Amino acid sequence: MRKVALVAWEKVYCPKSMGGLNIKGCKEWNIASVGKLVWQLALNKESLWVRWVHGLYMKTNPDIWTHSPPLDSSWYWRKLNSVKEGVREWYSQSRYILNPAGKYSINSSYLALIGRQQKMEIADLVWSAVAQPKHRFIGWLASLGKLLTKDRMIGMQIQVENVNCILCNEDALESQDHLFAQCGWITAVRQELNKWTRHDVQYT
């Protein structure tokens, strides 16, 4: 069977609280990290690197926002100047506004780059330290509706020999809704779990 991506990368690199796995997107994290250099130049921070840049590239124009890199400047300096255009909106009157204190935050900048994401209400439950790692991952897939059930395999044009649920052996297509709400085997397990925990566990 060919390998398939169950969840889009744009979702995977989101924080866990937003339904992702908190795996950093390399491009976005790199831009957020380089953005700290722009912040140092914008505030003219006291550092050897800032003084060196001003002495080499910014002799005539010390303002990073209006500075244009010389044609004979290095590749990294031209790239840094291209990054500043993408992070300009993070500043107001040369003050970094993604952090109330005005101090640069790579994490805040990264979140700004990936955009506003809907918060996952059950993130704390899915990623509970009580659960085993495998169970957390399955719970994460289920919360996104991305379990590799047979109905999804059919939608992905993956050949499936038997489309029925293998747990209850009923003549029913295996889907996430069936597994968690309609499957007789799962229903019996849920009932025993309710008795044991004295809580009414329901699938919604």
Phi, psi and chi 1 to 4 in degrees:
 res  aa     phi    psi   chi1   chi2   chi3   chi4
   1 MET       -  133.7 -176.4  177.8   67.5      -
   2 ARG   -71.5  150.4   65.1 -175.4  176.4   89.1
   3 LYS   -75.8  139.7  -61.3  -69.3 -175.2  178.2
   4 VAL  -131.8  150.4  -66.4      -      -      -
   5 ALA   -87.4  118.7      -      -      -      -
   6 LEU   -78.4  -29.1  -60.8 -179.2      -      -
   7 VAL  -131.7  138.0 -178.0      -      -      -
   8 ALA   -63.8  144.5      -      -      -      -
   9 TRP   -58.9  -34.1  174.4 -116.2      -      -
  10 GLU   -62.0  -23.1  -71.7   73.9   14.7      -
  11 LYS   -90.6  -37.5 -168.5   66.5  175.1  177.6
  12 VAL   -60.7  -40.2  170.8      -      -      -
  13 TYR   -84.5    9.3   67.9   49.8      -      -
  14 CYS   -80.9  158.6  -70.7      -      -      -
  15 PRO   -61.2  157.5  -22.3   33.2      -      -
  16 LYS   -61.0  -33.8  -70.4 -178.1  177.9  179.4
  17 SER   -66.6  -15.1   61.4      -      -      -
  18 MET  -111.5   16.6  -62.6  178.9 -176.9      -
  19 GLY    92.6    8.2      -      -      -      -
  20 GLY  -103.4 -167.0      -      -      -      -
  21 LEU  -108.0    3.1  -71.1  179.7      -      -
  22 ASN    62.9   27.2 -156.4   31.1      -      -
  23 ILE   -88.7  121.4  -61.2  174.0      -      -
  24 LYS   -68.9  136.7  -56.8  -58.5 -175.7 -173.1
  25 GLY   -74.2  119.8      -      -      -      -
  26 CYS   -56.8  -45.7  -65.4      -      -      -
  27 LYS   -63.7  -48.7  178.0 -178.6  177.4 -179.1
  28 GLU   -66.5  -41.3  -69.2   77.6    9.6      -
  29 TRP   -67.0  -36.0 -172.3 -101.6      -      -
  30 ASN   -66.7  -41.6 -172.0   48.8      -      -
  31 ILE   -63.8  -42.5  -68.0  174.4      -      -
  32 ALA   -62.6  -36.6      -      -      -      -
  33 SER   -70.7  -44.6  -60.0      -      -      -
  34 VAL   -65.5  -27.6  173.2      -      -      -
  35 GLY   -59.3  -24.3      -      -      -      -
  36 LYS   -67.0  -31.9 -172.1  169.4 -175.1  178.0
  37 LEU   -66.5  -39.5  -60.8  177.7      -      -
  38 VAL   -61.9  -42.2  177.0      -      -      -
  39 TRP   -60.3  -42.7  173.0   74.2      -      -
  40 GLN   -62.5  -39.7  -68.9  177.9  -16.2      -
  41 LEU   -72.2  -37.6  -68.8  170.2      -      -
  42 ALA   -63.9  -36.5      -      -      -      -
  43 LEU   -95.4    0.1  -86.7   64.9      -      -
  44 ASN    51.6   51.7 -162.0   15.9      -      -
  45 LYS   -62.9  149.2  -58.8  -69.6  -73.6 -174.5
  46 GLU   -78.2   98.8  -81.6  -63.1  -36.7      -
  47 SER  -152.3  155.9   73.4      -      -      -
  48 LEU   -61.4  -38.9  179.9   61.2      -      -
  49 TRP   -65.0  -42.1  178.5   78.8      -      -
  50 VAL   -63.9  -43.5  170.7      -      -      -
  51 ARG   -63.6  -38.3  -68.1 -159.9  -61.8  -89.5
  52 TRP   -64.8  -43.7  175.7   75.0      -      -
  53 VAL   -63.3  -44.2  167.2      -      -      -
  54 HIS   -63.2  -37.4  -84.1  -82.7      -      -
  55 GLY   -74.5  -23.9      -      -      -      -
  56 LEU   -99.2  -46.3 -176.5   62.3      -      -
  57 TYR  -110.3  -26.3  -66.1  122.9      -      -
  58 MET  -117.4   38.5  -57.5  174.5   66.7      -
  59 LYS   -65.4  -41.2  -66.5  178.7 -178.8  178.8
  60 THR   -90.6  -22.0   58.3      -      -      -
  61 ASN  -142.3   99.1 -175.9    5.6      -      -
  62 PRO   -79.5   -3.0   29.0  -34.4      -      -
  63 ASP   -88.2  115.1 -177.1    9.5      -      -
  64 ILE   -64.2  -29.5 -175.7   61.7      -      -
  65 TRP   -74.5  -27.9  -58.2  117.2      -      -
  66 THR  -105.9   -3.2   58.3      -      -      -
  67 HIS   -71.0  138.1  170.4   78.5      -      -
  68 SER  -115.1  127.1  -64.1      -      -      -
  69 PRO   -65.1  136.0   23.3  -33.0      -      -
  70 PRO   -61.0  153.9  -20.3   31.2      -      -
  71 LEU   -63.7  -29.8  -64.7  177.4      -      -
  72 ASP   -93.9   11.7   60.2  -13.7      -      -
  73 SER   -74.4  164.9   59.6      -      -      -
  74 SER   -71.5  163.6   63.7      -      -      -
  75 TRP   -61.3  -42.0  174.6   87.2      -      -
  76 TYR   -66.2  -35.0   98.2   85.8      -      -
  77 TRP   -70.1  -37.6 -178.9 -114.6      -      -
  78 ARG   -66.5  -38.9  -64.8 -164.2  -58.7  -88.4
  79 LYS   -66.2  -41.1  -78.0  -65.7 -176.6 -179.2
  80 LEU   -62.4  -38.1 -169.3  146.2      -      -
  81 ASN   -69.7  -28.8  -85.5  -91.7      -      -
  82 SER   -73.4  -32.1   65.9      -      -      -
  83 VAL   -66.6  -35.9  167.3      -      -      -
  84 LYS   -60.8  -28.4   78.6  179.1 -179.4 -176.3
  85 GLU   -67.8  -31.3  -60.6  -57.1  -34.2      -
  86 GLY   -80.8  -15.7      -      -      -      -
  87 VAL  -111.0    3.7  -55.1      -      -      -
  88 ARG   -58.6  -36.1 -172.9 -174.1  -66.9  -92.0
  89 GLU   -69.2   -9.3   61.1 -175.5   23.3      -
  90 TRP   -81.2   -1.0  -59.2  -15.5      -      -
  91 TYR  -122.8  145.5  -65.3   83.0      -      -
  92 SER  -135.2  116.9  176.7      -      -      -
  93 GLN    54.1   45.7  -62.4  179.2  -13.7      -
  94 SER    66.6   12.2  -63.1      -      -      -
  95 ARG  -106.6  132.3  175.4 -178.2  170.0   81.4
  96 TYR   -72.0  121.9 -180.0   75.4      -      -
  97 ILE  -106.8   -1.2   59.7  176.0      -      -
  98 LEU   -78.2  -13.0  -61.7 -176.6      -      -
  99 ASN  -125.1  124.5 -172.9  -26.2      -      -
 100 PRO   -54.5  -31.1  -24.9   34.0      -      -
 101 ALA   -78.7  -11.1      -      -      -      -
 102 GLY    83.4   -0.8      -      -      -      -
 103 LYS   -85.9  138.8 -173.1  174.6 -178.9  179.5
 104 TYR   -65.3  137.0 -169.0   84.4      -      -
 105 SER  -127.7  117.8  167.3      -      -      -
 106 ILE   -64.2  -39.4  -65.1  177.7      -      -
 107 ASN   -65.5  -43.8 -168.1   58.1      -      -
 108 SER   -62.9  -38.8  -63.7      -      -      -
 109 SER   -67.3  -39.1  -59.7      -      -      -
 110 TYR   -62.5  -44.5  175.4   76.3      -      -
 111 LEU   -63.5  -34.6  -66.8  176.8      -      -
 112 ALA   -67.3  -34.4      -      -      -      -
 113 LEU   -72.0  -38.8  -74.9  170.4      -      -
 114 ILE   -80.2  -11.9   66.5  175.9      -      -
 115 GLY    87.2  166.2      -      -      -      -
 116 ARG   -69.9  127.4 -176.0  179.3  -62.7  -85.6
 117 GLN  -117.8  150.4  -56.6  -73.0  -30.3      -
 118 GLN   -69.0  135.3 -175.5  176.4    2.4      -
 119 LYS   -74.2  139.1 -173.3  172.2 -178.4  179.5
 120 MET   -87.9  109.5 -174.4  179.1 -178.3      -
 121 GLU   -64.7  -30.4  -60.2  -65.2  -22.5      -
 122 ILE  -103.8   23.1   60.6  171.5      -      -
 123 ALA   -59.7  -41.4      -      -      -      -
 124 ASP   -63.9  -34.8  -69.1  -20.9      -      -
 125 LEU   -72.4  -44.2  175.9   62.7      -      -
 126 VAL   -62.5  -42.9  170.3      -      -      -
 127 TRP   -99.7   25.7  -60.0  111.2      -      -
 128 SER   -58.7  138.6  169.7      -      -      -
 129 ALA   -66.9  -17.0      -      -      -      -
 130 VAL   -69.8  -33.8  178.1      -      -      -
 131 ALA   -78.0  151.3      -      -      -      -
 132 GLN   -72.7  151.0  -64.4  -66.3  -39.8      -
 133 PRO   -52.4  -41.6  -28.3   35.4      -      -
 134 LYS   -63.7  -40.1 -178.0  176.7 -178.9  178.7
 135 HIS   -67.8  -36.4  -60.0  157.8      -      -
 136 ARG   -63.0  -43.4  -64.4  178.2 -151.8  168.6
 137 PHE   -65.2  -42.7 -172.9   75.0      -      -
 138 ILE   -63.8  -41.6  -67.1  173.9      -      -
 139 GLY   -62.7  -36.5      -      -      -      -
 140 TRP   -64.9  -46.0  172.0   67.8      -      -
 141 LEU   -61.4  -42.8  -71.7  176.4      -      -
 142 ALA   -64.2  -39.6      -      -      -      -
 143 SER   -65.0  -26.0   66.7      -      -      -
 144 LEU   -93.4   -5.0  -62.7  176.5      -      -
 145 GLY    70.6   33.1      -      -      -      -
 146 LYS  -116.5   16.2  -61.1  -63.9 -174.8  178.8
 147 LEU   -61.8  143.4  -74.5  174.4      -      -
 148 LEU   -82.2   70.1 -170.7   58.3      -      -
 149 THR   -84.0  168.6   48.8      -      -      -
 150 LYS   -67.8  -29.5  -67.8  177.9 -179.7  177.4
 151 ASP   -67.6  -34.9   63.6  -30.4      -      -
 152 ARG   -70.8  -37.6  -73.0 -158.7   69.8 -153.9
 153 MET   -61.5  -39.6  -66.3  171.8   68.5      -
 154 ILE   -63.8  -41.7  -66.2  173.2      -      -
 155 GLY   -64.7  -27.6      -      -      -      -
 156 MET   -88.0    5.3  -64.3  175.0 -179.0      -
 157 GLN    62.5   37.3  -61.9 -177.6  -13.1      -
 158 ILE   -97.3  131.1  -61.5  174.9      -      -
 159 GLN   -66.5  129.7 -174.3  175.5   -1.0      -
 160 VAL  -126.8  124.5 -179.3      -      -      -
 161 GLU   -76.1  -43.3  -66.1 -178.2    1.5      -
 162 ASN  -128.3  116.5 -178.6    7.8      -      -
 163 VAL   -90.1   -4.4  -60.9      -      -      -
 164 ASN   -78.3  157.6  -66.5  -24.7      -      -
 165 CYS   -65.7  128.7  175.3      -      -      -
 166 ILE   -85.3   -6.9   62.3  172.5      -      -
 167 LEU   -86.9  -45.2  -65.5  176.6      -      -
 168 CYS  -102.5  -10.5   62.2      -      -      -
 169 ASN    57.0   22.8  -68.6  -40.3      -      -
 170 GLU   -84.7  161.4  -63.5  176.3    1.9      -
 171 ASP   -81.2   68.5 -172.7   16.6      -      -
 172 ALA  -139.4  136.5      -      -      -      -
 173 LEU   -64.0  131.2  174.5   63.9      -      -
 174 GLU   -72.7  113.9 -178.2 -170.9  -88.5      -
 175 SER  -137.8  168.8   65.3      -      -      -
 176 GLN   -65.4  -40.3 -176.0  164.3  -48.3      -
 177 ASP   -62.6  -40.0  -74.2  -21.0      -      -
 178 HIS   -65.1  -45.8  172.3   78.8      -      -
 179 LEU   -60.6  -40.8  -72.0  176.9      -      -
 180 PHE   -95.4  -18.5  -72.9   96.3      -      -
 181 ALA  -124.8  -28.7      -      -      -      -
 182 GLN  -114.6  -23.4  -56.9  161.3    2.7      -
 183 CYS   -62.6  128.0  176.6      -      -      -
 184 GLY   -63.3  -37.6      -      -      -      -
 185 TRP   -66.7  -44.2 -171.1   87.5      -      -
 186 ILE   -65.8  -38.2  -66.8  -66.1      -      -
 187 THR   -61.5  -41.9  -60.1      -      -      -
 188 ALA   -64.4  -41.5      -      -      -      -
 189 VAL   -63.0  -43.0  171.1      -      -      -
 190 ARG   -62.2  -40.7 -173.5 -174.6  -59.1  112.5
 191 GLN   -63.0  -42.6  -69.3  172.6  -11.2      -
 192 GLU   -65.9  -36.8  -67.4  -60.8  -40.8      -
 193 LEU   -65.6  -39.2 -176.4   62.2      -      -
 194 ASN   -61.9  -40.7  -70.3  -16.1      -      -
 195 LYS   -65.2  -41.5  -67.3  178.1 -176.6  178.2
 196 TRP   -69.8  -43.1  179.5   52.8      -      -
 197 THR   -91.1  -13.7   61.2      -      -      -
 198 ARG    60.1   33.4  -63.3 -178.3 -179.0  179.3
 199 HIS  -129.2  146.4  -73.5   83.1      -      -
 200 ASP   -89.1   97.2 -172.9   15.9      -      -
 201 VAL   -86.7  120.8  179.3      -      -      -
 202 GLN  -126.0  151.4  -62.5  -68.3  -24.8      -
 203 TYR   -96.1  128.2  170.6   72.2      -      -
 204 THR  -123.6      -   57.5      -      -      -
